[in-house]
Amino acid sequence: MRNDDGRRRCSWGSGPEYVRYHDEEWGRPVTDDAALYERLVLEGFQSGLSWLTILRKREGFREAFAGFRIEDVAGFGARDVKRLLADAGIVRNRQKIVAAIENAKAAAALRADGGSLSELVWSHRPRRSPAPRSMDDLPAITDESRAMARALKKSGFTFVGPTTAYALMQACGLVNDHVVGCAVRGQVSKEQREVSHMLPAR
């Protein structure tokens, strides 16, 4: 679809918050552990809600979760859960809050063992990512997202099923689900190729 600026975008990329996220972030490769942890937390909180709700509360999430610094959040305890449940700047859901803290502990454990969240996530990037011609071509779950969800759970992560795993893959550039004709699809593909040279071969 064409927006007011004349650029063609995926059909969901309308409205200033969505356009900014679509153009500047969605699908662009993310390899930093803290940034990946942030996306994982936000995807978990988005479950059952509009992504726009999450975007509008993103700064609140960053403030509430210590800038998504993994070791800091891993140290959160019962007092922090109580604080977060009272914080109107985020989505106040106990299960999701506890999962975010447990996932920080899991990510910290990976690092303590000499690994990383980035290595785990990117080891499940697909060898091929077909170019979608419309949003109807986008899957909700793939074999790779099922495998990623299993690997995350095995490493102690919670509240992450194959649907959330695929949304993470889309958001962090493991796949390029910008539709054919989208103004940023080519740039995202270029960035993915550049990152692929720095990753272990699949």
C-alpha positions in Angstrom: 0.0 0.0 0.0 1.1 3.6 -0.6 1.2 6.0 2.3 0.9 9.8 2.3 4.6 10.1 1.5 4.1 8.0 -1.6 6.3 5.1 -0.4 4.9 1.6 -0.8 4.9 -0.4 2.5 3.5 -3.5 3.9 -0.2 -3.1 4.5 0.2 -2.9 8.3 2.7 0.0 8.1 0.2 2.9 8.5 0.1 5.5 11.2 3.2 7.3 12.5 4.2 4.8 15.2 3.8 1.8 12.8 5.5 3.6 9.9 8.5 4.4 12.0 8.8 0.9 13.4 8.2 -0.7 9.9 10.7 1.5 8.2 13.5 1.7 10.8 13.3 -1.6 12.8 11.1 -4.4 11.7 13.1 -7.1 9.8 16.5 -5.4 10.3 19.0 -7.8 11.8 19.4 -7.7 15.6 22.4 -9.6 17.0 23.0 -7.8 20.4 21.9 -9.9 23.4 20.2 -7.0 25.2 18.4 -5.9 22.1 17.3 -9.4 21.4 16.1 -9.8 25.0 14.1 -6.6 24.7 12.4 -7.8 21.5 11.7 -11.2 23.2 10.1 -9.5 26.2 8.0 -7.1 24.1 6.8 -10.0 21.8 5.8 -11.8 25.0 3.9 -8.9 26.4 2.2 -8.3 23.0 0.5 -11.7 23.1 -3.3 -11.0 23.0 -2.8 -7.3 22.5 -2.2 -4.8 19.7 1.4 -4.2 18.8 0.6 -0.5 18.8 -0.1 -0.7 22.5 3.4 -2.1 23.0 5.1 0.5 20.8 3.4 3.3 22.8 4.6 1.8 26.1 8.0 0.9 24.9 9.8 3.7 26.8 7.9 2.7 29.9 9.1 -0.9 29.5 12.7 0.2 29.1 12.5 2.3 32.2 10.7 -0.4 34.2 13.1 -3.2 33.1 16.4 -1.4 33.7 17.0 -0.7 30.0 16.7 -4.4 29.3 20.1 -5.0 30.8 20.0 -8.8 31.2 22.1 -9.1 34.4 20.1 -6.3 36.1 16.7 -7.8 35.3 18.0 -11.3 36.2 18.4 -9.9 39.7 14.8 -8.7 40.1 12.9 -10.3 42.9 9.4 -10.2 44.6 9.7 -6.5 45.4 10.3 -5.7 41.7 7.3 -7.8 40.6 5.2 -5.8 43.0 6.6 -2.6 41.6 6.0 -3.6 38.0 2.4 -4.7 38.7 1.8 -1.1 39.9 3.5 0.5 36.9 1.0 2.0 34.5 3.7 2.6 32.0 3.8 -1.1 31.1 1.3 -3.9 30.5 0.6 -5.1 34.1 0.3 -8.9 33.7 1.9 -11.0 36.4 2.6 -14.0 34.2 4.3 -11.9 31.6 6.3 -9.9 34.1 7.5 -13.1 35.9 8.4 -14.6 32.5 10.4 -11.5 31.5 12.5 -11.9 34.7 12.9 -15.7 34.3 14.0 -15.1 30.7 16.6 -12.6 31.8 17.9 -15.3 34.2 18.0 -17.8 31.4 19.8 -15.4 29.1 22.3 -14.6 31.8 22.9 -18.3 32.4 23.7 -18.7 28.7 26.3 -16.0 28.9 27.8 -17.5 32.1 28.2 -20.8 30.2 30.1 -19.1 27.4 27.1 -18.9 25.0 24.7 -16.1 24.2 21.0 -15.5 23.4 22.2 -14.2 20.0 23.9 -17.5 19.2 20.8 -19.5 20.3 18.3 -17.4 18.3 20.4 -17.0 15.1 21.2 -20.7 15.0 17.6 -21.1 13.9 17.5 -18.8 11.0 16.1 -20.5 7.9 18.3 -21.2 5.0 15.7 -19.7 2.7 13.1 -17.0 3.3 10.6 -16.8 0.4 9.6 -13.3 -0.6 5.9 -12.8 0.4 3.7 -11.1 -2.2 1.0 -10.2 0.3 0.4 -10.4 4.1 -1.6 -13.6 3.4 1.6 -15.3 2.4 3.1 -14.9 5.9 3.1 -17.9 8.2 2.4 -17.7 11.9 4.6 -20.7 12.7 7.4 -22.5 10.8 9.6 -25.5 11.5 12.4 -23.1 12.5 10.2 -21.2 14.9 9.1 -24.5 16.5 12.7 -25.6 16.9 13.7 -22.2 18.3 10.8 -22.3 20.9 12.0 -25.8 21.9 15.6 -24.7 22.3 14.6 -21.6 24.3 12.4 -23.6 26.6 15.2 -26.2 27.1 17.5 -23.3 28.1 15.0 -22.1 30.7 13.0 -19.5 28.8 9.3 -19.3 29.4 6.2 -17.8 27.7 7.8 -18.4 24.3 5.9 -20.7 21.9 6.5 -21.1 18.2 4.2 -18.2 17.3 6.2 -15.8 19.5 9.4 -17.3 18.2 8.4 -16.6 14.6 7.4 -13.0 15.5 10.8 -12.6 17.0 12.4 -14.0 13.8 10.4 -11.4 11.8 11.2 -8.5 14.1 15.0 -9.3 14.4 15.8 -10.1 10.8 16.1 -13.8 10.7 13.5 -13.7 7.9 12.6 -10.8 5.6 8.8 -10.7 5.6 8.5 -7.3 4.0 6.3 -7.9 1.0 7.5 -7.7 -2.6 7.2 -4.0 -3.6 7.7 -2.7 -0.1 10.1 0.3 -0.1 12.4 -1.1 2.6 12.5 -4.8 1.5 15.6 -4.4 -0.5 17.5 -2.5 2.2 16.5 -5.1 4.8 17.8 -7.9 2.5 21.1 -6.1 2.0 21.5 -5.8 5.8 20.7 -9.4 6.2 23.3 -10.4 3.7 25.9 -8.3 5.5 25.1 -10.0 8.9 25.1 -13.5 7.4 28.8 -13.2 6.6 29.5 -12.8 10.4 27.4 -15.8 11.4 28.3 -19.5 11.5 27.3 -21.3 8.3 24.0 -23.1 8.3 
